[in-house]
Amino acid sequence: MRMKSMDKTFLIHLPSELYENMKKVAAKKYKSVSELVRESVLEKIEEEFTSEDMVLIEKGRKSFHAGKGLNWRKIKRG
């Protein structure tokens, strides 16, 4: 899943210990905490998709970028 722009803000409250651990992991990976959270969320979301879902998503993405915006229901139902 690719992201074009970061136009939404998501505020969460975390225990201090968890946040400090996230900062350490992010630093080891040379990433920001925000980037670490984004990647973790994307990984979790992508785990929920079947391979068939991913094929449909890619098909829709290609159509959209080709200027052929399609309703997701039409793609899902074939």
C-alpha positions in Angstrom: 0.0 0.0 0.0 1.5 3.3 -1.0 0.8 6.7 0.6 0.8 9.9 -1.4 0.4 12.5 1.3 0.3 12.8 5.0 -2.9 14.9 5.4 -4.4 13.4 8.5 -3.4 13.6 12.1 -3.9 10.7 14.5 -3.5 11.4 18.2 -3.1 8.5 20.6 -2.1 8.3 24.2 0.5 5.8 25.2 2.2 4.8 28.4 5.5 6.6 28.8 7.5 3.3 28.8 5.9 2.1 25.5 6.7 5.5 23.9 10.3 5.4 25.1 10.7 1.9 23.7 9.2 3.0 20.4 11.7 5.9 20.3 14.6 3.4 20.8 13.3 1.1 18.0 12.8 4.0 15.7 16.3 5.3 16.4 17.8 1.9 15.7 16.0 1.8 12.4 16.9 5.4 11.6 13.2 6.3 11.4 10.9 8.8 13.1 8.4 7.5 15.6 5.6 8.5 13.2 7.2 6.5 10.4 7.5 3.5 12.7 3.9 3.7 13.7 2.7 4.2 10.1 4.7 1.1 9.0 3.3 -0.9 11.9 -0.3 0.0 11.1 0.2 -0.7 7.4 1.7 -4.1 8.2 -1.2 -5.0 10.4 -3.8 -3.8 7.8 -2.0 -5.8 5.0 -2.1 -8.9 7.2 -5.9 -8.7 7.1 -6.0 -8.8 3.3 -6.1 -12.1 1.4 -4.0 -12.5 -1.8 -7.3 -12.1 -3.8 -7.9 -8.8 -2.0 -4.4 -7.6 -2.8 -4.9 -8.4 -6.5 -8.2 -6.4 -6.5 -6.5 -3.5 -4.7 -3.7 -3.4 -7.2 -6.1 -3.6 -10.1 -8.1 -0.7 -8.7 -4.9 1.3 -8.1 -3.7 0.8 -11.7 -7.1 1.8 -13.1 -7.3 4.9 -10.9 -3.8 6.0 -12.0 -4.8 5.4 -15.6 -7.7 7.9 -15.1 -10.3 5.1 -15.0 -11.8 5.6 -11.5 -13.9 2.7 -10.7 -16.4 2.0 -7.9 -14.9 -0.5 -5.5 -18.1 -2.5 -5.5 -17.8 -3.0 -9.3 -14.2 -4.2 -8.9 -15.1 -6.5 -6.0 -17.9 -8.1 -7.9 -16.0 -8.5 -11.1 
